[in-house]
Amino acid sequence: DSVNNKENNRQMGELETIYDTEKKQKQIELLEQQNQIHQLQQSRNKYLLMGVLAILFLSSIIGALFFRQTKLKSLQKETELEQQLLRSQMNPHFIYNALNSIQNFIFKNDTKQSAKYLAGFAKLMRLILENSREEFISLEKEIATLENYLQLQQLRFKNSFDFSIHFDEKINPAEILIPPMLIQPFVENAIEHGLKEMASGGKIKITFALENDYLKAEVSDNGAGIRKSDEKKESTHRSLATKITRERITTINKKNKEKISMEIMDLSNEAKKLSGTSVTIILPLKYS
């Protein structure tokens, strides 16, 4: 019995040892599985966090771009409305001056000249009204408008001045686009402030030339010049047409990368017996 008990105890001990070993092994395997699950959860949480951050980052970029686009559209709309307002201001100013000229003819009982001037004025008004609705018109239309305007002014001032319009052979006036009524105010200034007091011999020269990627428009006259013209009027006086044109150029430049520039020069030189004014406008080339 004693031997049997010892053997049974030995076998029981071995079974307990085996059981404890298997139990510890299972615990180890369970801990490993839990550790793997924990690592997978951490990895999933990490990727989830990265995904959320990426979505937030992309959302912020899209939101910023959308806000910028909306702001640009709003600015563009505001600029277009401002340009339309400035163009609409130009028409009444021009109409007022033209009607004054017709009135002068009528007061002088010159019905033939009045009728001729009125017919030319009606044609010019049709051109201006058509062009004023557009943001850009062809150089060809602008030249036609200038020619018609200058012919009317020649009639008004009894051919006391001559004019010429030239452009480079490389220029196709039908393809190049410019803002309407951009040149006319400076032609008006040349007549009203430069040649008005001249009984004869007045000259106005308008030229268009290509310079790299720009169109150079120049209006020059042999009138009194800026300094002498200013001496004849109050220092606070400014041409409304010139002021509106400057504002138009500023407004156009707000929404365009390539800017329009303008320079006004007094050509008067007493030593060389020269007089006159030159206005140069540099416009970025734009094609239809």
C-alpha atoms as an extended CHARMM CRD file, in Angstrom:
* protein
*
       288  EXT
         1         1  ASP       CA              0.0000000000        0.0000000000        0.0000000000  PROA      1               0.0000000000
         2         2  SER       CA              2.7930000000        2.3370000000        0.8860000000  PROA      2               0.0000000000
         3         3  VAL       CA              4.4720000000        1.7250000000       -2.4610000000  PROA      3               0.0000000000
         4         4  ASN       CA              1.2060000000        2.2080000000       -4.2760000000  PROA      4               0.0000000000
         5         5  ASN       CA              0.5510000000        5.4570000000       -2.4350000000  PROA      5               0.0000000000
         6         6  LYS       CA              3.9680000000        6.7530000000       -3.3400000000  PROA      6               0.0000000000
         7         7  GLU       CA              3.4220000000        5.8510000000       -6.9890000000  PROA      7               0.0000000000
         8         8  ASN       CA              0.0100000000        7.4430000000       -6.9990000000  PROA      8               0.0000000000
         9         9  ASN       CA              1.4240000000       10.5690000000       -5.3860000000  PROA      9               0.0000000000
        10        10  ARG       CA              4.2010000000       10.6610000000       -7.9650000000  PROA      10              0.0000000000
        11        11  GLN       CA              1.7250000000       10.2900000000      -10.8050000000  PROA      11              0.0000000000
        12        12  MET       CA             -0.5360000000       12.9320000000       -9.3030000000  PROA      12              0.0000000000
        13        13  GLY       CA              2.4240000000       15.2450000000       -8.9730000000  PROA      13              0.0000000000
        14        14  GLU       CA              3.3450000000       14.6930000000      -12.5930000000  PROA      14              0.0000000000
        15        15  LEU       CA             -0.2590000000       15.3410000000      -13.6840000000  PROA      15              0.0000000000
        16        16  GLU       CA             -0.3850000000       18.5300000000      -11.6200000000  PROA      16              0.0000000000
        17        17  THR       CA              2.9240000000       19.6390000000      -13.1200000000  PROA      17              0.0000000000
        18        18  ILE       CA              1.6430000000       18.9340000000      -16.6340000000  PROA      18              0.0000000000
        19        19  TYR       CA             -1.6080000000       20.7370000000      -15.8200000000  PROA      19              0.0000000000
        20        20  ASP       CA              0.2080000000       23.7530000000      -14.4120000000  PROA      20              0.0000000000
        21        21  THR       CA              2.5170000000       23.8300000000      -17.4270000000  PROA      21              0.0000000000
        22        22  GLU       CA             -0.3680000000       23.6520000000      -19.9000000000  PROA      22              0.0000000000
        23        23  LYS       CA             -2.2760000000       26.2630000000      -17.9040000000  PROA      23              0.0000000000
        24        24  LYS       CA              0.6900000000       28.6440000000      -17.9510000000  PROA      24              0.0000000000
        25        25  GLN       CA              1.1650000000       27.9810000000      -21.6660000000  PROA      25              0.0000000000
        26        26  LYS       CA             -2.4700000000       28.8020000000      -22.3440000000  PROA      26              0.0000000000
        27        27  GLN       CA             -2.1610000000       31.9360000000      -20.2340000000  PROA      27              0.0000000000
        28        28  ILE       CA              0.9110000000       32.9360000000      -22.2440000000  PROA      28              0.0000000000
        29        29  GLU       CA             -0.9480000000       32.2920000000      -25.5180000000  PROA      29              0.0000000000
        30        30  LEU       CA             -3.9520000000       34.2400000000      -24.2170000000  PROA      30              0.0000000000
        31        31  LEU       CA             -1.7240000000       37.1490000000      -23.2050000000  PROA      31              0.0000000000
        32        32  GLU       CA             -0.0600000000       37.0720000000      -26.6310000000  PROA      32              0.0000000000
        33        33  GLN       CA             -3.4660000000       37.1140000000      -28.3370000000  PROA      33              0.0000000000
        34        34  GLN       CA             -4.5920000000       40.0040000000      -26.1210000000  PROA      34              0.0000000000
        35        35  ASN       CA             -1.3580000000       41.8400000000      -26.8890000000  PROA      35              0.0000000000
        36        36  GLN       CA             -1.8740000000       41.3020000000      -30.6400000000  PROA      36              0.0000000000
        37        37  ILE       CA             -5.4830000000       42.5100000000      -30.3500000000  PROA      37              0.0000000000
        38        38  HSD       CA             -4.2860000000       45.5670000000      -28.4160000000  PROA      38              0.0000000000
        39        39  GLN       CA             -1.6310000000       46.2980000000      -31.0540000000  PROA      39              0.0000000000
        40        40  LEU       CA             -4.2220000000       45.9190000000      -33.8190000000  PROA      40              0.0000000000
        41        41  GLN       CA             -6.5550000000       48.2890000000      -31.9560000000  PROA      41              0.0000000000
        42        42  GLN       CA             -3.7250000000       50.7960000000      -31.5250000000  PROA      42              0.0000000000
        43        43  SER       CA             -2.8190000000       50.5040000000      -35.2100000000  PROA      43              0.0000000000
        44        44  ARG       CA             -6.4590000000       50.9160000000      -36.2060000000  PROA      44              0.0000000000
        45        45  ASN       CA             -6.8430000000       53.9330000000      -33.9270000000  PROA      45              0.0000000000
        46        46  LYS       CA             -3.6470000000       55.4120000000      -35.3470000000  PROA      46              0.0000000000
        47        47  TYR       CA             -4.8600000000       55.0420000000      -38.9390000000  PROA      47              0.0000000000
        48        48  LEU       CA             -8.2910000000       56.3160000000      -37.9350000000  PROA      48              0.0000000000
        49        49  LEU       CA             -6.7310000000       59.4000000000      -36.3470000000  PROA      49              0.0000000000
        50        50  MET       CA             -4.5400000000       59.9600000000      -39.4090000000  PROA      50              0.0000000000
        51        51  GLY       CA             -7.6030000000       59.6170000000      -41.6460000000  PROA      51              0.0000000000
        52        52  VAL       CA             -9.5660000000       62.1320000000      -39.5530000000  PROA      52              0.0000000000
        53        53  LEU       CA             -6.6340000000       64.5720000000      -39.6050000000  PROA      53              0.0000000000
        54        54  ALA       CA             -6.2530000000       64.1290000000      -43.3690000000  PROA      54              0.0000000000
        55        55  ILE       CA             -9.9760000000       64.7750000000      -43.8740000000  PROA      55              0.0000000000
        56        56  LEU       CA             -9.8050000000       67.8770000000      -41.6680000000  PROA      56              0.0000000000
        57        57  PHE       CA             -6.7050000000       69.1000000000      -43.5490000000  PROA      57              0.0000000000
        58        58  LEU       CA             -8.3110000000       68.5660000000      -46.9470000000  PROA      58              0.0000000000
        59        59  SER       CA            -11.5390000000       70.1520000000      -45.7220000000  PROA      59              0.0000000000
        60        60  SER       CA             -9.6550000000       73.2220000000      -44.5280000000  PROA      60              0.0000000000
        61        61  ILE       CA             -7.8520000000       73.5210000000      -47.8910000000  PROA      61              0.0000000000
        62        62  ILE       CA            -11.1000000000       73.0990000000      -49.8370000000  PROA      62              0.0000000000
        63        63  GLY       CA            -12.8040000000       75.6170000000      -47.5450000000  PROA      63              0.0000000000
        64        64  ALA       CA             -9.9760000000       78.1300000000      -47.9940000000  PROA      64              0.0000000000
        65        65  LEU       CA            -10.0280000000       77.6900000000      -51.7890000000  PROA      65              0.0000000000
        66        66  PHE       CA            -13.8100000000       78.0070000000      -51.8680000000  PROA      66              0.0000000000
        67        67  PHE       CA            -13.6620000000       81.1650000000      -49.7350000000  PROA      67              0.0000000000
        68        68  ARG       CA            -10.9180000000       82.6150000000      -51.9440000000  PROA      68              0.0000000000
        69        69  GLN       CA            -12.8440000000       81.7550000000      -55.1150000000  PROA      69              0.0000000000
        70        70  THR       CA            -16.0020000000       83.3270000000      -53.7190000000  PROA      70              0.0000000000
        71        71  LYS       CA            -14.0680000000       86.4320000000      -52.7290000000  PROA      71              0.0000000000
        72        72  LEU       CA            -12.4740000000       86.6680000000      -56.1980000000  PROA      72              0.0000000000
        73        73  LYS       CA            -15.8500000000       86.2690000000      -57.9030000000  PROA      73              0.0000000000
        74        74  SER       CA            -17.3140000000       88.9460000000      -55.6580000000  PROA      74              0.0000000000
        75        75  LEU       CA            -14.3870000000       91.2810000000      -56.4090000000  PROA      75              0.0000000000
        76        76  GLN       CA            -14.6790000000       90.5870000000      -60.1350000000  PROA      76              0.0000000000
        77        77  LYS       CA            -18.4140000000       91.3080000000      -60.0710000000  PROA      77              0.0000000000
        78        78  GLU       CA            -17.7950000000       94.5080000000      -58.1360000000  PROA      78              0.0000000000
        79        79  THR       CA            -15.0760000000       95.5310000000      -60.6090000000  PROA      79              0.0000000000
        80        80  GLU       CA            -17.3250000000       94.8420000000      -63.6070000000  PROA      80              0.0000000000
        81        81  LEU       CA            -20.1400000000       96.8960000000      -62.0910000000  PROA      81              0.0000000000
        82        82  GLU       CA            -17.6790000000       99.7080000000      -61.3720000000  PROA      82              0.0000000000
        83        83  GLN       CA            -16.4650000000       99.6220000000      -64.9720000000  PROA      83              0.0000000000
        84        84  GLN       CA            -20.0420000000       99.7240000000      -66.2670000000  PROA      84              0.0000000000
        85        85  LEU       CA            -20.7180000000      102.7230000000      -64.0350000000  PROA      85              0.0000000000
        86        86  LEU       CA            -17.6240000000      104.5480000000      -65.2930000000  PROA      86              0.0000000000
        87        87  ARG       CA            -18.4830000000      103.7780000000      -68.9200000000  PROA      87              0.0000000000
        88        88  SER       CA            -22.0190000000      105.0290000000      -68.3450000000  PROA      88              0.0000000000
        89        89  GLN       CA            -20.6020000000      108.2370000000      -66.8430000000  PROA      89              0.0000000000
        90        90  MET       CA            -18.5410000000      108.8180000000      -69.9650000000  PROA      90              0.0000000000
        91        91  ASN       CA            -21.5570000000      108.8710000000      -72.2840000000  PROA      91              0.0000000000
        92        92  PRO       CA            -23.4840000000      111.7650000000      -70.6270000000  PROA      92              0.0000000000
        93        93  HSD       CA            -20.2600000000      113.7880000000      -70.4780000000  PROA      93              0.0000000000
        94        94  PHE       CA            -19.6720000000      113.3210000000      -74.1970000000  PROA      94              0.0000000000
        95        95  ILE       CA            -23.3450000000      113.9170000000      -75.0810000000  PROA      95              0.0000000000
        96        96  TYR       CA            -23.3260000000      117.1830000000      -73.1260000000  PROA      96              0.0000000000
        97        97  ASN       CA            -20.3250000000      118.5080000000      -75.0860000000  PROA      97              0.0000000000
        98        98  ALA       CA            -21.7820000000      117.4120000000      -78.4350000000  PROA      98              0.0000000000
        99        99  LEU       CA            -25.2010000000      118.9490000000      -77.7640000000  PROA      99              0.0000000000
       100       100  ASN       CA            -23.4900000000      122.2240000000      -76.8430000000  PROA      100             0.0000000000
       101       101  SER       CA            -21.8500000000      122.2120000000      -80.2700000000  PROA      101             0.0000000000
       102       102  ILE       CA            -25.1770000000      121.5890000000      -82.0300000000  PROA      102             0.0000000000
       103       103  GLN       CA            -26.7210000000      124.3870000000      -79.9730000000  PROA      103             0.0000000000
       104       104  ASN       CA            -23.9880000000      126.7830000000      -81.1530000000  PROA      104             0.0000000000
       105       105  PHE       CA            -24.7590000000      125.9670000000      -84.7880000000  PROA      105             0.0000000000
       106       106  ILE       CA            -28.4630000000      126.5520000000      -84.2270000000  PROA      106             0.0000000000
       107       107  PHE       CA            -27.8830000000      129.9070000000      -82.5000000000  PROA      107             0.0000000000
       108       108  LYS       CA            -25.8680000000      131.0060000000      -85.5160000000  PROA      108             0.0000000000
       109       109  ASN       CA            -28.8360000000      130.1100000000      -87.7790000000  PROA      109             0.0000000000
       110       110  ASP       CA            -26.5820000000      127.6980000000      -89.6830000000  PROA      110             0.0000000000
       111       111  THR       CA            -29.2530000000      125.0740000000      -90.3950000000  PROA      111             0.0000000000
       112       112  LYS       CA            -27.2140000000      123.2390000000      -93.0300000000  PROA      112             0.0000000000
       113       113  GLN       CA            -24.2440000000      122.7830000000      -90.7390000000  PROA      113             0.0000000000
       114       114  SER       CA            -26.5450000000      121.9470000000      -87.8360000000  PROA      114             0.0000000000
       115       115  ALA       CA            -28.2070000000      119.1840000000      -89.8510000000  PROA      115             0.0000000000
       116       116  LYS       CA            -24.8410000000      117.8450000000      -91.0040000000  PROA      116             0.0000000000
       117       117  TYR       CA            -23.4820000000      117.8910000000      -87.4720000000  PROA      117             0.0000000000
       118       118  LEU       CA            -26.6390000000      116.2910000000      -86.0930000000  PROA      118             0.0000000000
       119       119  ALA       CA            -26.4140000000      113.4370000000      -88.6390000000  PROA      119             0.0000000000
       120       120  GLY       CA            -22.7950000000      112.8030000000      -87.7490000000  PROA      120             0.0000000000
       121       121  PHE       CA            -23.6220000000      113.0120000000      -84.0630000000  PROA      121             0.0000000000
       122       122  ALA       CA            -26.4160000000      110.4270000000      -84.4490000000  PROA      122             0.0000000000
       123       123  LYS       CA            -24.0080000000      108.0310000000      -86.1820000000  PROA      123             0.0000000000
       124       124  LEU       CA            -21.3810000000      108.5700000000      -83.4980000000  PROA      124             0.0000000000
       125       125  MET       CA            -23.9030000000      108.0430000000      -80.7040000000  PROA      125             0.0000000000
       126       126  ARG       CA            -24.9610000000      104.7300000000      -82.2400000000  PROA      126             0.0000000000
       127       127  LEU       CA            -21.3190000000      103.5960000000      -82.2510000000  PROA      127             0.0000000000
       128       128  ILE       CA            -20.7660000000      104.7220000000      -78.6580000000  PROA      128             0.0000000000
       129       129  LEU       CA            -23.9490000000      103.1120000000      -77.3570000000  PROA      129             0.0000000000
       130       130  GLU       CA            -23.0500000000       99.8300000000      -79.0820000000  PROA      130             0.0000000000
       131       131  ASN       CA            -19.4860000000       99.8990000000      -77.7660000000  PROA      131             0.0000000000
       132       132  SER       CA            -20.3410000000      100.9770000000      -74.2090000000  PROA      132             0.0000000000
       133       133  ARG       CA            -22.1610000000       97.6940000000      -73.5700000000  PROA      133             0.0000000000
       134       134  GLU       CA            -18.9410000000       95.7510000000      -74.1300000000  PROA      134             0.0000000000
       135       135  GLU       CA            -15.9860000000       95.4330000000      -71.8020000000  PROA      135             0.0000000000
       136       136  PHE       CA            -13.6380000000       95.2320000000      -74.8000000000  PROA      136             0.0000000000
       137       137  ILE       CA            -14.0840000000       96.1860000000      -78.4470000000  PROA      137             0.0000000000
       138       138  SER       CA            -11.8740000000       95.7460000000      -81.4890000000  PROA      138             0.0000000000
       139       139  LEU       CA             -9.2580000000       98.3740000000      -82.2540000000  PROA      139             0.0000000000
       140       140  GLU       CA            -10.9970000000       98.7160000000      -85.6210000000  PROA      140             0.0000000000
       141       141  LYS       CA            -14.2200000000       99.9210000000      -83.9300000000  PROA      141             0.0000000000
       142       142  GLU       CA            -12.2850000000      102.2740000000      -81.6560000000  PROA      142             0.0000000000
       143       143  ILE       CA            -10.5260000000      103.8340000000      -84.6590000000  PROA      143             0.0000000000
       144       144  ALA       CA            -13.8550000000      104.2290000000      -86.4990000000  PROA      144             0.0000000000
       145       145  THR       CA            -15.3180000000      105.9850000000      -83.4480000000  PROA      145             0.0000000000
       146       146  LEU       CA            -12.2940000000      108.2870000000      -83.1720000000  PROA      146             0.0000000000
       147       147  GLU       CA            -12.4620000000      109.1910000000      -86.8680000000  PROA      147             0.0000000000
       148       148  ASN       CA            -16.1600000000      110.0150000000      -86.6210000000  PROA      148             0.0000000000
       149       149  TYR       CA            -15.5970000000      112.1010000000      -83.4800000000  PROA      149             0.0000000000
       150       150  LEU       CA            -12.6910000000      114.0330000000      -84.9990000000  PROA      150             0.0000000000
       151       151  GLN       CA            -14.6350000000      114.7450000000      -88.1850000000  PROA      151             0.0000000000
       152       152  LEU       CA            -17.4510000000      116.2470000000      -86.0990000000  PROA      152             0.0000000000
       153       153  GLN       CA            -14.9690000000      118.3560000000      -84.1620000000  PROA      153             0.0000000000
       154       154  GLN       CA            -13.3930000000      119.5570000000      -87.4180000000  PROA      154             0.0000000000
       155       155  LEU       CA            -16.8610000000      120.6820000000      -88.5100000000  PROA      155             0.0000000000
       156       156  ARG       CA            -17.4030000000      122.3930000000      -85.1710000000  PROA      156             0.0000000000
       157       157  PHE       CA            -14.0710000000      124.2820000000      -85.3140000000  PROA      157             0.0000000000
       158       158  LYS       CA            -14.2860000000      125.0660000000      -89.0600000000  PROA      158             0.0000000000
       159       159  ASN       CA            -11.3600000000      122.8000000000      -89.9900000000  PROA      159             0.0000000000
       160       160  SER       CA             -8.9220000000      124.7190000000      -87.8070000000  PROA      160             0.0000000000
       161       161  PHE       CA             -7.0100000000      121.4660000000      -87.2290000000  PROA      161             0.0000000000
       162       162  ASP       CA             -6.0630000000      118.2870000000      -89.0830000000  PROA      162             0.0000000000
       163       163  PHE       CA             -5.7710000000      114.7840000000      -87.6820000000  PROA      163             0.0000000000
       164       164  SER       CA             -4.1150000000      111.5090000000      -88.6240000000  PROA      164             0.0000000000
       165       165  ILE       CA             -4.4330000000      107.9620000000      -87.2860000000  PROA      165             0.0000000000
       166       166  HSD       CA             -1.6480000000      105.4590000000      -87.9260000000  PROA      166             0.0000000000
       167       167  PHE       CA             -0.9230000000      101.8880000000      -86.7970000000  PROA      167             0.0000000000
       168       168  ASP       CA              1.8760000000       99.3660000000      -87.4070000000  PROA      168             0.0000000000
       169       169  GLU       CA              1.6450000000       97.0810000000      -90.4050000000  PROA      169             0.0000000000
       170       170  LYS       CA              1.9200000000       94.1550000000      -87.9660000000  PROA      170             0.0000000000
       171       171  ILE       CA             -1.3190000000       95.2430000000      -86.2820000000  PROA      171             0.0000000000
       172       172  ASN       CA             -4.6130000000       93.7140000000      -87.3620000000  PROA      172             0.0000000000
       173       173  PRO       CA             -7.2040000000       96.1880000000      -85.9640000000  PROA      173             0.0000000000
       174       174  ALA       CA            -10.0030000000       93.6450000000      -86.2810000000  PROA      174             0.0000000000
       175       175  GLU       CA             -8.2690000000       91.1630000000      -83.9300000000  PROA      175             0.0000000000
       176       176  ILE       CA             -6.8190000000       93.3570000000      -81.1710000000  PROA      176             0.0000000000
       177       177  LEU       CA             -9.1950000000       94.2780000000      -78.3340000000  PROA      177             0.0000000000
       178       178  ILE       CA             -9.1130000000       97.3720000000      -76.1060000000  PROA      178             0.0000000000
       179       179  PRO       CA            -11.5300000000       98.9460000000      -73.5780000000  PROA      179             0.0000000000
       180       180  PRO       CA            -14.0260000000      101.2320000000      -75.3980000000  PROA      180             0.0000000000
       181       181  MET       CA            -13.7180000000      105.0290000000      -75.2020000000  PROA      181             0.0000000000
       182       182  LEU       CA            -10.2460000000      104.7950000000      -73.6690000000  PROA      182             0.0000000000
       183       183  ILE       CA             -8.5020000000      107.0210000000      -76.2280000000  PROA      183             0.0000000000
       184       184  GLN       CA            -11.3020000000      109.5220000000      -76.9590000000  PROA      184             0.0000000000
       185       185  PRO       CA            -11.0210000000      111.5400000000      -73.6890000000  PROA      185             0.0000000000
       186       186  PHE       CA             -7.4180000000      112.4520000000      -74.4860000000  PROA      186             0.0000000000
       187       187  VAL       CA             -8.3720000000      113.4400000000      -78.0300000000  PROA      187             0.0000000000
       188       188  GLU       CA            -11.1040000000      115.6020000000      -76.4820000000  PROA      188             0.0000000000
       189       189  ASN       CA             -8.5480000000      117.2020000000      -74.1460000000  PROA      189             0.0000000000
       190       190  ALA       CA             -6.2100000000      117.8880000000      -77.0720000000  PROA      190             0.0000000000
       191       191  ILE       CA             -9.0270000000      119.8160000000      -78.7940000000  PROA      191             0.0000000000
       192       192  GLU       CA            -10.6440000000      121.5330000000      -75.7870000000  PROA      192             0.0000000000
       193       193  HSD       CA             -7.4720000000      122.4670000000      -73.9010000000  PROA      193             0.0000000000
       194       194  GLY       CA             -4.8100000000      122.5020000000      -76.6050000000  PROA      194             0.0000000000
       195       195  LEU       CA             -6.1730000000      123.5090000000      -80.0220000000  PROA      195             0.0000000000
       196       196  LYS       CA             -9.3370000000      125.4030000000      -79.1050000000  PROA      196             0.0000000000
       197       197  GLU       CA             -7.6910000000      128.8410000000      -79.2650000000  PROA      197             0.0000000000
       198       198  MET       CA             -5.8880000000      128.1350000000      -82.5570000000  PROA      198             0.0000000000
       199       199  ALA       CA             -7.5630000000      129.6100000000      -85.6450000000  PROA      199             0.0000000000
       200       200  SER       CA             -5.6190000000      127.2670000000      -87.9400000000  PROA      200             0.0000000000
       201       201  GLY       CA             -2.6590000000      124.9120000000      -88.1270000000  PROA      201             0.0000000000
       202       202  GLY       CA             -3.7200000000      122.5790000000      -85.3360000000  PROA      202             0.0000000000
       203       203  LYS       CA             -2.6030000000      118.9710000000      -85.5760000000  PROA      203             0.0000000000
       204       204  ILE       CA             -3.6190000000      115.8180000000      -83.7480000000  PROA      204             0.0000000000
       205       205  LYS       CA             -1.7120000000      112.6050000000      -84.3160000000  PROA      205             0.0000000000
       206       206  ILE       CA             -2.8920000000      109.2170000000      -83.0370000000  PROA      206             0.0000000000
       207       207  THR       CA             -0.5960000000      106.2020000000      -83.3860000000  PROA      207             0.0000000000
       208       208  PHE       CA             -0.8510000000      102.5440000000      -82.3960000000  PROA      208             0.0000000000
       209       209  ALA       CA              2.2740000000      100.3810000000      -82.2190000000  PROA      209             0.0000000000
       210       210  LEU       CA              3.2660000000       96.9340000000      -80.9550000000  PROA      210             0.0000000000
       211       211  GLU       CA              5.9310000000       96.7060000000      -78.2620000000  PROA      211             0.0000000000
       212       212  ASN       CA              6.6320000000       93.1220000000      -77.1620000000  PROA      212             0.0000000000
       213       213  ASP       CA              3.3450000000       91.8960000000      -75.6520000000  PROA      213             0.0000000000
       214       214  TYR       CA              1.8340000000       95.3660000000      -75.3650000000  PROA      214             0.0000000000
       215       215  LEU       CA             -0.0860000000       97.8200000000      -77.5140000000  PROA      215             0.0000000000
       216       216  LYS       CA              1.2280000000      101.3780000000      -77.3200000000  PROA      216             0.0000000000
       217       217  ALA       CA             -1.3530000000      104.0800000000      -78.0690000000  PROA      217             0.0000000000
       218       218  GLU       CA             -0.1820000000      107.6850000000      -78.3170000000  PROA      218             0.0000000000
       219       219  VAL       CA             -2.1740000000      110.9030000000      -78.7500000000  PROA      219             0.0000000000
       220       220  SER       CA             -0.1420000000      114.0470000000      -79.4480000000  PROA      220             0.0000000000
       221       221  ASP       CA             -1.0300000000      117.5980000000      -80.4530000000  PROA      221             0.0000000000
       222       222  ASN       CA              0.7380000000      120.8740000000      -81.1900000000  PROA      222             0.0000000000
       223       223  GLY       CA             -1.5050000000      122.9320000000      -78.9310000000  PROA      223             0.0000000000
       224       224  ALA       CA             -0.7780000000      125.1600000000      -75.9610000000  PROA      224             0.0000000000
       225       225  GLY       CA              0.6980000000      122.4160000000      -73.7860000000  PROA      225             0.0000000000
       226       226  ILE       CA             -0.1690000000      121.4780000000      -70.2230000000  PROA      226             0.0000000000
       227       227  ARG       CA              1.5640000000      124.3900000000      -68.4490000000  PROA      227             0.0000000000
       228       228  LYS       CA              0.1120000000      127.1530000000      -70.6160000000  PROA      228             0.0000000000
       229       229  SER       CA             -3.2880000000      125.4830000000      -70.6180000000  PROA      229             0.0000000000
       230       230  ASP       CA             -3.2580000000      125.3610000000      -66.8070000000  PROA      230             0.0000000000
       231       231  GLU       CA             -2.3460000000      129.0540000000      -66.6400000000  PROA      231             0.0000000000
       232       232  LYS       CA             -5.5640000000      129.9360000000      -68.4790000000  PROA      232             0.0000000000
       233       233  LYS       CA             -7.8120000000      128.1910000000      -65.9710000000  PROA      233             0.0000000000
       234       234  GLU       CA             -8.0700000000      127.7070000000      -62.2340000000  PROA      234             0.0000000000
       235       235  SER       CA             -5.5450000000      125.3200000000      -60.7060000000  PROA      235             0.0000000000
       236       236  THR       CA             -8.4030000000      123.2380000000      -59.2450000000  PROA      236             0.0000000000
       237       237  HSD       CA             -9.8610000000      122.5330000000      -62.6870000000  PROA      237             0.0000000000
       238       238  ARG       CA             -9.5240000000      119.0040000000      -63.9480000000  PROA      238             0.0000000000
       239       239  SER       CA            -10.9180000000      117.3110000000      -67.0420000000  PROA      239             0.0000000000
       240       240  LEU       CA            -13.8480000000      115.1070000000      -66.0370000000  PROA      240             0.0000000000
       241       241  ALA       CA            -13.1660000000      112.7710000000      -68.9600000000  PROA      241             0.0000000000
       242       242  THR       CA             -9.5310000000      112.3250000000      -67.8950000000  PROA      242             0.0000000000
       243       243  LYS       CA            -10.5540000000      111.7030000000      -64.2920000000  PROA      243             0.0000000000
       244       244  ILE       CA            -13.0870000000      109.0460000000      -65.3150000000  PROA      244             0.0000000000
       245       245  THR       CA            -10.5190000000      107.4180000000      -67.6170000000  PROA      245             0.0000000000
       246       246  ARG       CA             -7.9350000000      107.2500000000      -64.8240000000  PROA      246             0.0000000000
       247       247  GLU       CA            -10.5320000000      105.6180000000      -62.5770000000  PROA      247             0.0000000000
       248       248  ARG       CA            -11.3980000000      103.1430000000      -65.3400000000  PROA      248             0.0000000000
       249       249  ILE       CA             -7.7260000000      102.1830000000      -65.7560000000  PROA      249             0.0000000000
       250       250  THR       CA             -7.3880000000      101.6890000000      -61.9880000000  PROA      250             0.0000000000
       251       251  THR       CA            -10.5080000000       99.5330000000      -61.9590000000  PROA      251             0.0000000000
       252       252  ILE       CA             -9.3950000000       97.4220000000      -64.9380000000  PROA      252             0.0000000000
       253       253  ASN       CA             -5.9820000000       96.8970000000      -63.3390000000  PROA      253             0.0000000000
       254       254  LYS       CA             -7.5880000000       95.5120000000      -60.1750000000  PROA      254             0.0000000000
       255       255  LYS       CA             -8.5850000000       92.2610000000      -61.8410000000  PROA      255             0.0000000000
       256       256  ASN       CA             -5.8270000000       91.8440000000      -64.4310000000  PROA      256             0.0000000000
       257       257  LYS       CA             -2.2950000000       90.6210000000      -63.8240000000  PROA      257             0.0000000000
       258       258  GLU       CA             -0.9340000000       92.6830000000      -66.7130000000  PROA      258             0.0000000000
       259       259  LYS       CA             -1.5230000000       96.3620000000      -65.9600000000  PROA      259             0.0000000000
       260       260  ILE       CA             -2.4290000000       99.3450000000      -68.1410000000  PROA      260             0.0000000000
       261       261  SER       CA             -0.1030000000      102.3120000000      -67.6950000000  PROA      261             0.0000000000
       262       262  MET       CA             -0.4580000000      105.9280000000      -68.7850000000  PROA      262             0.0000000000
       263       263  GLU       CA              1.9420000000      108.8660000000      -69.1230000000  PROA      263             0.0000000000
       264       264  ILE       CA              1.1500000000      112.4980000000      -69.9640000000  PROA      264             0.0000000000
       265       265  MET       CA              3.9840000000      114.7340000000      -71.1880000000  PROA      265             0.0000000000
       266       266  ASP       CA              4.2070000000      118.4440000000      -71.9090000000  PROA      266             0.0000000000
       267       267  LEU       CA              6.0360000000      118.8060000000      -75.2330000000  PROA      267             0.0000000000
       268       268  SER       CA              6.4240000000      122.5870000000      -74.9380000000  PROA      268             0.0000000000
       269       269  ASN       CA              9.9450000000      123.9020000000      -75.3680000000  PROA      269             0.0000000000
       270       270  GLU       CA             10.3300000000      127.6470000000      -75.9200000000  PROA      270             0.0000000000
       271       271  ALA       CA             13.9610000000      127.3240000000      -77.0060000000  PROA      271             0.0000000000
       272       272  LYS       CA             13.0440000000      124.9110000000      -79.7820000000  PROA      272             0.0000000000
       273       273  LYS       CA              9.7420000000      126.7140000000      -80.4310000000  PROA      273             0.0000000000
       274       274  LEU       CA              7.7900000000      123.5590000000      -79.7090000000  PROA      274             0.0000000000
       275       275  SER       CA              4.4250000000      123.1890000000      -78.0340000000  PROA      275             0.0000000000
       276       276  GLY       CA              1.8520000000      120.5190000000      -77.3920000000  PROA      276             0.0000000000
       277       277  THR       CA              0.9810000000      117.5470000000      -75.2490000000  PROA      277             0.0000000000
       278       278  SER       CA              1.5510000000      113.8280000000      -75.6080000000  PROA      278             0.0000000000
       279       279  VAL       CA             -0.4220000000      111.0620000000      -73.8920000000  PROA      279             0.0000000000
       280       280  THR       CA              0.9160000000      107.5110000000      -74.0240000000  PROA      280             0.0000000000
       281       281  ILE       CA             -1.1370000000      104.5040000000      -72.9340000000  PROA      281             0.0000000000
       282       282  ILE       CA              0.4260000000      101.0400000000      -72.7220000000  PROA      282             0.0000000000
       283       283  LEU       CA             -2.0960000000       98.1810000000      -72.8600000000  PROA      283             0.0000000000
       284       284  PRO       CA             -1.5030000000       94.4340000000      -72.5510000000  PROA      284             0.0000000000
       285       285  LEU       CA             -2.2140000000       92.7320000000      -75.8630000000  PROA      285             0.0000000000
       286       286  LYS       CA             -5.6150000000       91.0650000000      -75.9860000000  PROA      286             0.0000000000
       287       287  TYR       CA             -6.9610000000       89.2540000000      -79.0440000000  PROA      287             0.0000000000
       288       288  SER       CA            -10.5070000000       88.3640000000      -80.0610000000  PROA      288             0.0000000000
